[in-house]
Amino acid sequence: MLLIKELVKNPALALNPASVKKEFSGAPAMLLVLPTKALQMDMQRAMTQHGLDVVVVNADEVLKRQKEGGDLWKECIERHDVILISPEELVSRNFARLLETKAFYSRVCRFGVDESHLIITWGKSFRTTFQQLGFMRARLPSKDSKFVPLITTSATIREGDAKKEICKVLGLEDGQYHMIRRSNMRYDIQIIFLEMTSGLGSLTFPELAWVLDSDHKTVIFAKTISLGFRIASYLWALGLAKQTTDLPNRIRLMSSLNWPSYNEATLGFLNNNSNATITISTDILSVGWDSPDTTDAIIFGEPPDIDEFMQKIGRVGRNRELVKDPRAIIYYSKTSKSNASKMVHQPMSHSATATPPQAGDTSTVLDISMAKLLEASCYPAEIDAQYNNPAFDEPCTCPKCTASTPATKPLVCDCSGCLDILSAAFDFLRVRPPKAVKPSRRRARAGEGIGKEMRELAEDELGQVQMNLYRQGGHGFLPPQAIFPSHMLTKIIDNIYDICRDSDNLSSILHQLSWFEASSIERQTECQDALLEKCKSLIERFAEIRKRKKQGGTEDVNNSEEEKESEDESMNETSIQPIATLLKQNDEEIIVAAPQKLVIRIPSRKVAH
């Protein structure tokens, strides 16, 4: 577009100056289809830096402009050099009306499709509009009975059926297009394959504990928003246990459910923050997005095919001056490894390619390309073979590649297939989360023991305060439990009498929370006053419970551990496993049917008959 703009401005630069006016209008425009919002924002930033007038057209931006009193579609009639548009907006009625406008129709001079490999992946599942891109091309202006020139790019188009289908959808016929194929293998990225120890449905992910201690900027790709949220919650809780500072900025979750402003802020952290951060993302960051200093890409759960794998690991080490040791780590399931082995070694019982998932189906279908990669002994070698990568690429002379020459194939491969995974080179992966240690409780003062009924009441009442503070906002994607963790509420309950005697005890507890520490003085005072008032109210209700039990002449069988110590000394504990158990003691028979593990306390003295 920079060249076209310059030719329009100065036709004498062209070999045939007369053709410039015939080919381009006075304000030429290019349509560029981009699949994700993250890529659209990233591309807008990069193109704007080169002097182009760029606009993003997606559902969020259209609505945003409406709220500002504007009309994004009308702007495009005569303004903007490049229109970055989503596939959904490209096939919308609003875009159809825009094409009916003569002024805009005459401006369109080029049509671009980035990440065109998604036509045969996303286009066959949850974003079927990708399959309509060829039809849209036919609706654009034509010159001398020829379509508007099409430029399509992707780093992951395999020879064979994949390439044929993409060309078919876009209307590209053999001999009628020019293809430039360069190697897509990034030899500077260390590729590591590991079997996950938890699972995609887990709530804890100990194999990822090392990430919190890493000084690398890391992106973790999760298959679903739910999985991403659970990984983020686990790392957040682990960070609290380790007293990691600045957690709201250290751990970020990026998905389509977040507010656009939050995702934009997360992209800012990825692109402009040199500190170590952990971003958990869905496929919203899997294509096209370029972060200059992201070092590690972690894929939790095997991708359906090698194309998706290559796109995700390609996000790291984009600036070779800033990142010297980029890594790509994939955690695959035991089941996928078994299935891959059957697909590769028993080909007669499996089709050459996996059946594409139907629309609305979120399950993963393992493609033979990914199965071969899982079974490979050397991962870079298998990638080169599948993409038919040239052994040698002609050096690129662009300023970026000239300033930082791409890495060449090393003499010794450092992937986990070629090196021993138990070697010292992979020690960083063996960090385990700390074991939880139950804090010892001091003996309560007389009349200040907290029984089970009191504790349940306090948890309920303080939980309401927790929700009220959470609803006041400012906590991003985090759940109430992350803002006020359960162990902090337990600490308040355990120290409730000390807190009411001296409010500084509450202040010292609250200042352990990073969001509280970062809040304004007014916000801190409001939070502390609300909790202190609730604590005083609870003590009054504790007194009422203690009085009621005393008047009723019954002991509180759920007294606190402090109040039961003398009783515990004369009791023996017997653990009962979840089966029907027959106990015989002193000629007595006790039948126990236990659905869960129980602890039965049996008096050490004999029972009188």
N, C-alpha and C positions, 0 to 999 in steps of 0.2 A: 504494500500500500504506500510506503514511502516513495518507491520508484514511480508508481502510477501518479501520485500527487505531484511529483516533480515534473513528470512528462506533461501533465495537464497545465502546469504553471509555465513550462518552457518547452513547447512542442519541438523546437529546433534540435533538442537532444536526441530525438528519435531518428531512425534511419529513414522513415517515411513520415514526415511531420503531418501530412494531410490525414493519415490514418488515426492519429491521436484523437482528433475531434470526432471522428466517426465511431471510434471504439469507446470513448469515455465521455460522460457528461461533465458539466463544469464542477460538479461536487460529487465525485465517484464514491461509492460505498461498498464495503465488503461484508457479506454475511458469514459469520463463523459460528458453527454449532459446537458447543462445549457441553460435556455431559454432567458436570457437577458444579455446585455453587462455589466450592473452594477453588476449583480451577478457573472459573470465571473471574473471581476476585483477583487471583494471582496473575492471570493473563492481562486483566485490565491495568493492574499496577505496572507490569513490565512494558506493555505497549505505550502507556501514557508517558513513561520515562523516555521513550524514543520520539516523543513529539506528536503522537497520534491522538485524535479526539475519539475516545472509546466509551461506549455505553454498554451496560449489562442489562439484558431483558430476560427476566425470569419472574415467576409469580410474586416473589417477595419484593423485587424492585418495582414492579408495576403497582403493587398495593402501596408501597412506601411513597411513590410519586403522587398517587391519588390523594393520600392523606396530606401531602404538602400543597394540594390544590393544582397539581400539574397533570399532564397526560404524556406518558413515556412514548406511546405510539405516535402521537402527533409530532413529538420532537424528532423522531426518526425520519419524517418525511423529507426534511431539508437539512438536517444536522447529523453530525457524527460520521467519522471516517470508517470506523469498524463497529459493527453491531454484534456483540457476543450474546448468543441466544441459546436457550435450552431447546431440546427437541420438542418438548410439550408445547412451548410457546410458538414454535415454528409451524405447527399444524393447527394452531388455534384459529378461531374465527376472527380475532383481532388482527392477526397477521394477514389473513386473507383480505380483510378490508384495507390493510396497509398496501398490499400488492395492487389493489384496485385503484390506488392513487397514482396518477400518471407521473407526478413529480418524483415519487419514491421509486417507482418501477424503472424509470430511466436511469436512476443512480446506480443500481446494482450491477457491478461489473465482475465480481468474483464471489465464488461460493466455496467455503471451507468446512471440512469436517475433521475435527481432531479426535483422537482415540477411536478410530473407525473399527477396531477389533470388537468393540462393544456391540456392534450391529448383530453379531452372531452369538453373543452371550446375554447381555442385558436385553437386547432386542427380542430374544425368544422367551424371556421370563417376565420380569416385572416392569420393563419399560419398552413396550411394543412399538412406541413411536419411532424408535431407531429404524425399524423396518420400512418406514415411510419416507426416509430421506431421499430416495431416488425419485419418488413421485414429486416431492417438493422441488427438486432440481428442474423437472420438466415444466414447472409453472413459472420459473424465473425467465427474465428476458433472454432472447436468442439473437445472435448476430449471424447473418448469412446462413440461416437454417441450422446453426450450431448452438448447442447449449452454452450457457455461461461457463467459462473455464472452472473446473473443479480441482481443488487441492485438498488431498486427504493425507493424514499422517497417523502413524502408530509405530510403536517400538516392538509390537508383538503380533505380527502377521506371519503365520506359518505357511509355507508352500503347500499346495494341495487343495483339499476341499475348503479349508478356511479362507484362503485367498480367493478362490473361485466364487464363493458365496458372497463375500464382501463386494467384489466387482459386479456381481449380478444385481445386488440391491442398489448399488450406486449407478448402474447403467454403464459400466466401463467394459468395453469389448476388446478382446485380444487384438493387439496391433494398433489400437486407437488411444493408448495412454503410455506414458513414460514412467517407469518405476525405478527408484533409487533404493537399493538395499545395502545397508551397512550393518556391521555386527552389533547386536544388542547386548553382548556379554560385557559386564562390568568386572574386569579382572581385579580391580582394587577392592571389591566387596568380598569379605570372608563369609561363606555360606555354611550355616550350621543347622543340621537336622537333629531334633530331639523328640523323644516320645514323652507326651505329657503324663504327669503322675496324678493329676486331678481328673478333670473332665469338663466338657462344655456345659454341663448342668450344675457344676459345683458352686459353692459359695466361697470357698477358699482356694487359693492358687499358690501354694508354697513354692512351686517351681519358678515363680516370678518374683520371689522375695529379693533376689539379687538386684533387680532393677532399681529399687529404692536406694541402694548403696552406690549405684553407678554414678560416675561424674559425666556420663554421656547424655546428650539430648536424644530422647527415645520416643518412637511412635509405636504403639501397640495396636495392631489391627484385630478387631473382633468381628465375628461373623454376624452378630445381631446387636441391636441396641441393648437388649437385656443382658447379654454376655458382657458387653462393654461396661455397663453400669455395675455389674457384680465385680468385675476386675477392679474398677475404680474404687468401689467401696472397700474391697479387701486391702488394696494398697493404702487407702486413706487410714483405715483402722490400724494397719501395720505401722504407718507413719506416726500415728498418735502414740502407739506403744513405744516407738523408738525416740519419741519427742523430736521428730523432724520438724524443722522450722519452715514457715511460709508455705504450708500445704496447699492453700487455695491457688497459689501461683505455680506450685511444683507439679500438681496433678490436675490435668484438664481432661474433660470428656467432650468429644466433638461428635455430634450426630444431627440428623435432620429434625429432631425433636427440640433442640435448643433454640433459643431466640437467635435470629441472625446476628444481632449485635454481639452476643456471647461468642459465637463461632468466629466472627471477625476479630474479636479480641484474642481468641486462641491462635488464629493464624498469625496475628501480630507477635505473639510469644514465640511461635515457631520460626518466624522469619527474622525477627529483630532482637530477640533476647538471647544473649550468649550463655546464660546460665543453664545448668542441667535441668531439663523439664521432662515430664512424662505425659504424653498425650495419648489417650485411648480413643480410637476412632473406628467408625464403621467404614464402608467403602467410599464415603464422602471424600476421603483423602487418598484413595488408592490409585488415582490416575491424574497425571498431568501436573500435580502440585509440586513446586520446587522450593525446598528449604535449603538455604546455603550451608547450614552447619548441623543438620540432624545426622547423628552417627549410627544409631541402631534402629533397625526396623524389625519388630517382632510380630510374627503372624501366629495367632493362637487358634489353631484349628486349620487343617490342610485346606487350601483353595481347591475349587473343582477342576481347574486346569492350569497348565504351565503359564498361560498368558497372564492370568491374574497374579500368579506368584511373581512373575518378572516385573509387572507393573508396580507391585507393592514394594519389592526390595529396591526398585530403582529410585525410591524417594530419598535414599540416604547418600551422603557424601557428594552432593551436587557441586559444592565448591571444594575442589581438591586441595586448595591452599589452606582451607580452614579445617578440613577433616582428613586425617592421614590414615585412619584405620576403620573405615565403615564396616558394619557387620549386618548380616541378614540372618535372623534366627527363626526357624519355624518349629512350632510344637504340633506334632501330629498325633492322632489317636491310634491306639493299638489296633482297633478294628480296621482303620484305613490302611494300615501297613499290611494287614492280612489280606484285605481285598486287592491291594495293589499287587501283591505277590501272585495271587490267583490270576489276575488279568494279564500279567506279563508272562508268567510261566505256563499258563493253561489257556492260550489264546482261543482255542476252539470253543470254549464255553463262554466267551465274552466277545461282544462286538468290538470292532476296531475303535469306535468312538462311543462315548456314553450318550444315552438318549437325552436330549435337551430337556430341562425341566419345563413344565407347563406354567402358564401365567398364574401367578398367585402362589406357586409352590416354592417354599423357602428351603427345602431340603437340599443337601449337597449331593450331586451326582459326580462321582469320580471319573474323570476323563482318562483315557489311556495315556495321554501326554503327562498327566500328573502321576499316574501309576508308575510310568517308566522312571520319572524323576525320583520318586520315593524309593525305588529299587536300585537306583544307580550307585555305582561304587565311587564315581567322581561326578559331582554335580555340575561344575562348569563344562566338563566334556559332554555331558548329556544335553545341556542347553545348546551348546554349539551344534550338536548333531541334529536336534529337533528343528532349529531355525535355519539350518543350512548356512550358518554364519561363515563369511569369507575368512580365510586364514590370515589375510592381510587387508586392511582398509587403507585407501589412499588418504594421506594426512589432510585433515580439514584445515582450510586457511582462514577461517573466520577469526575475529579478534579473541573470542573466548577460548577456542581450542589452541590458538597460537600462544596465548598467555599461559595456559595450563594444559599441557599435552596429556591426552587420555592414557590410562595405564595399559601396558602391554601384557601379554600372557606371561606369567612367571614360569621359571624353570621348575619350581616345586610348588604344587598346589597346596593351599592351606585350608581347604574345606574339611568338614568333619568326616567326610567319606575317605579322604586320603590320610588324615591324621588320626591318631588315637584319641577318642573323646575323653579318655581318662587322663590324658597328659596334662602337664602344667599349663599349657596354652588355653585350656578351658576351665581353669580353676575359678574364674569369676562367676561361672554358672552354678557353683556349688554352695553359695551362701544360703543358709536356711533361716527361716524366721525364728525369733527368740521364743523360748518356751514361756508360756504364761505362768507366773508365780503368784499364788494366792497370798495376798498380804495378810500378815498376822494382825489380829485385832487386840487392842488393849482391853483390860477389864473395865466394864462400864461402872459409873458411879451408881450408888444406891438410888433406885427409882428412875434410872435413865436407860435401862435396858430396852431394846427394841425387838418386840416379838414379831411373829410372822404377819399377824393382822395389821399391826402398825406399819410394818415395812410395805405391805401391799397397798395400804392407804397412801403412804408417802409416794410410792412409785406412780400411783394414779394421779395424785394431785400435782406432783412436780412434772409429770408428763404433759399435763395441760399447760403449765407455764412454758414448757419446752416448745409446744406447738404454737403458742401465742407469739413467742419470740421469733420462731421460724417464719411465721406468716408475715412478719414485718419486712421480709425480703432481704435482698442483698447477698444471698448465699449461692447463687448460680444453680447448678444441677444437683447440689448435694442434698441428701435426705435429712430429716430432722435428727436422726440418730448420729449423723456425722457432725452436725453443729453442736449438739449436746450428747456426747456418747454415753452409753449406759453406765460405764464405769465411773464417769464423772458424777452422774446422778446418785450412784451408790455411795460415792465418797461424801456427797452432801448429806445423805441420809445418815451415814455412819457418824458424821461429825455435827449433826443438827443441833445438839445442845451447846457445843462449843461455839458454833456459828451464832446462835442467839445471844450468848454471853459476850461475844466479841465479833463484830461484823468483818474485821480484818481477816478472819479465818475463811470467810466466803470469798473475799477479794483475792486471796492467794490461790484459791482453787480456780476461780474464773480466769485469772491471768495466765493459766496454763493453756487456754484456748487461743489459737492464733487469730481467729476472727474477732474475739473480744479484745485482744491486745491491740488490734489495728483499728478498732472502733473509736468514735469520738468520745469525749468525756461525758457528754450528755447521754449518749447511747449506753455507755458502761454504767452510769448511775441508774438509768432507767431499768436495765437488766438486773442489777444488783438489788435494787429496792424491791422489785417484783419477787425475786427469790427469797429475800429476807422476810418479807411480809408473809409469804407462804410457809416458810419454816416456823415462824412464830405461831401461825394458825395451827400447824400440824402438832406442835408441842402441846397446845391446849387440848387438841383432840386425843393425843396420846394419853393425857392425864384422865380424860373421860373414859377411855377404854380400860385403863388400869383400875379406875375406881369401880367401873361396872363389874369387872371380873372379880374384884375383891368382895364386893357386896353380894355377888352371886354365889360366893363360897366355892368357886371352882378355880383350879389352877389353869394358867395359860399353857397348854401343852405345846404351844409354838413359841415359847420364850426364846430370846436371843441366845446365842451360843455362850455368852458370858454368864447368863443367869442359870445355865444348865450344867456348868462345869462340875459342880459337886455331885450332881445326879449321874453325869456321864462316867464318873470314876467307878461307880458300882455296876456299870452295864457292860455287857460284852456285845460286840458287833458280829453279826453273821450275814454275809452277802449271799443273796439268793439270785440265781440266774433266771432268765425268762423261760422257765419250764415249770410244770407242776412238780412240786418237791415234797417228799414225806420226811419229816423230821421226827426222830424218836429221842426223847430225853426224859429221864426219871419216870419211865413207864407212861409218859404222856405222848400222844400222837398229835402233831400239828400239820394240817394239810395247807400248803401255800400254793395258790395259782397266781403266777406273776407275769403280767404282760410285758413288764420292763424290769430292769434290775432294781431290786428293793434292798433296803437295809432293815433287818429285823433286830430289835434290841431285846435280848432275853435276860431277865434278872439272874444274877449269879447265885442267889440263894434259892433253896428248894421251895417249891410252891406247896403250901399245906393243903391237905385234902380234908 
